[in-house]
Amino acid sequence: MTGRVIEVIAKSRGIAVETITPETTFADLSMDSLDGLRLVFALEEEFGVDIPDDAAKEFKSVREVVKGLETLLAKKAAES
């Protein structure tokens, strides 16, 4: 999952995958709110989930995105 998240981030930012680690923060990537919104849409498309606005606002690093997506995917699987 972490690898997929990193790939989505790298693609959305137009940077090399190797420059992103789980500890990378959005501040490290110089992301503004519009970049964050685009990333949320890309992640929703990649993983087939809806990311609530309040959850998206909590994401500050790659690790937090992975943790949040794991929670959303587990919830989605439990509802199926």
C-alpha positions as a Markdown table, in Angstrom:
| # | Residue | x | y | z |
|---|---|---|---|---|
| 1 | Met | 0.0 | 0.0 | 0.0 |
| 2 | Thr | 2.8 | 2.5 | 0.9 |
| 3 | Gly | 4.3 | 2.0 | -2.5 |
| 4 | Arg | 1.1 | 2.7 | -4.3 |
| 5 | Val | 0.5 | 5.8 | -2.2 |
| 6 | Ile | 4.0 | 7.0 | -3.0 |
| 7 | Glu | 3.5 | 6.4 | -6.7 |
| 8 | Val | 0.2 | 8.4 | -6.7 |
| 9 | Ile | 1.9 | 11.3 | -4.9 |
| 10 | Ala | 5.0 | 11.2 | -7.2 |
| 11 | Lys | 2.7 | 11.2 | -10.3 |
| 12 | Ser | 0.5 | 14.1 | -8.9 |
| 13 | Arg | 3.6 | 16.2 | -8.0 |
| 14 | Gly | 5.7 | 15.2 | -11.1 |
| 15 | Ile | 8.6 | 14.1 | -9.1 |
| 16 | Ala | 10.7 | 10.9 | -8.8 |
| 17 | Val | 9.3 | 8.1 | -6.6 |
| 18 | Glu | 12.7 | 7.7 | -5.0 |
| 19 | Thr | 12.5 | 11.1 | -3.5 |
| 20 | Ile | 9.5 | 10.2 | -1.3 |
| 21 | Thr | 9.5 | 8.1 | 1.8 |
| 22 | Pro | 6.9 | 7.2 | 4.4 |
| 23 | Glu | 8.3 | 10.0 | 6.6 |
| 24 | Thr | 7.9 | 12.6 | 3.8 |
| 25 | Thr | 5.5 | 15.4 | 4.8 |
| 26 | Phe | 3.4 | 17.5 | 2.5 |
| 27 | Ala | 5.4 | 20.5 | 3.7 |
| 28 | Asp | 8.5 | 18.7 | 2.4 |
| 29 | Leu | 6.8 | 18.5 | -1.0 |
| 30 | Ser | 5.8 | 22.1 | -0.9 |
| 31 | Met | 2.1 | 21.2 | -1.4 |
| 32 | Asp | -0.5 | 23.8 | -1.0 |
| 33 | Ser | -4.3 | 23.3 | -0.4 |
| 34 | Leu | -5.0 | 22.9 | -4.1 |
| 35 | Asp | -2.3 | 20.3 | -4.5 |
| 36 | Gly | -3.8 | 18.5 | -1.5 |
| 37 | Leu | -7.2 | 18.5 | -3.1 |
| 38 | Arg | -5.8 | 17.1 | -6.3 |
| 39 | Leu | -4.0 | 14.4 | -4.4 |
| 40 | Val | -7.2 | 13.4 | -2.5 |
| 41 | Phe | -9.0 | 13.0 | -5.8 |
| 42 | Ala | -6.1 | 10.9 | -7.2 |
| 43 | Leu | -6.0 | 8.7 | -4.1 |
| 44 | Glu | -9.8 | 8.2 | -4.2 |
| 45 | Glu | -9.6 | 7.1 | -7.8 |
| 46 | Glu | -6.6 | 4.8 | -7.2 |
| 47 | Phe | -8.1 | 3.1 | -4.2 |
| 48 | Gly | -11.8 | 3.3 | -4.9 |
| 49 | Val | -12.7 | 5.0 | -1.7 |
| 50 | Asp | -14.3 | 8.3 | -0.6 |
| 51 | Ile | -11.9 | 10.2 | 1.7 |
| 52 | Pro | -14.0 | 12.5 | 4.0 |
| 53 | Asp | -12.9 | 16.1 | 4.1 |
| 54 | Asp | -12.2 | 15.9 | 7.9 |
| 55 | Ala | -9.9 | 12.9 | 7.3 |
| 56 | Ala | -8.1 | 14.5 | 4.4 |
| 57 | Lys | -7.3 | 17.6 | 6.5 |
| 58 | Glu | -5.5 | 15.4 | 9.0 |
| 59 | Phe | -3.1 | 14.0 | 6.5 |
| 60 | Lys | 0.3 | 15.7 | 6.9 |
| 61 | Ser | 2.7 | 12.9 | 5.8 |
| 62 | Val | 2.8 | 9.9 | 3.5 |
| 63 | Arg | 2.6 | 7.6 | 6.6 |
| 64 | Glu | -0.6 | 9.3 | 7.7 |
| 65 | Val | -2.2 | 8.9 | 4.3 |
| 66 | Val | -1.4 | 5.2 | 4.3 |
| 67 | Lys | -2.8 | 4.8 | 7.8 |
| 68 | Gly | -6.0 | 6.7 | 6.8 |
| 69 | Leu | -6.4 | 4.7 | 3.6 |
| 70 | Glu | -5.9 | 1.4 | 5.5 |
| 71 | Thr | -8.7 | 2.4 | 7.9 |
| 72 | Leu | -11.1 | 3.5 | 5.1 |
| 73 | Leu | -10.4 | 0.3 | 3.1 |
| 74 | Ala | -11.0 | -1.9 | 6.2 |
| 75 | Lys | -14.2 | -0.1 | 6.9 |
| 76 | Lys | -15.3 | -0.5 | 3.3 |
| 77 | Ala | -14.5 | -4.2 | 3.4 |
| 78 | Ala | -16.4 | -4.7 | 6.6 |
| 79 | Glu | -19.5 | -3.0 | 5.1 |
| 80 | Ser | -19.4 | -5.3 | 2.0 |
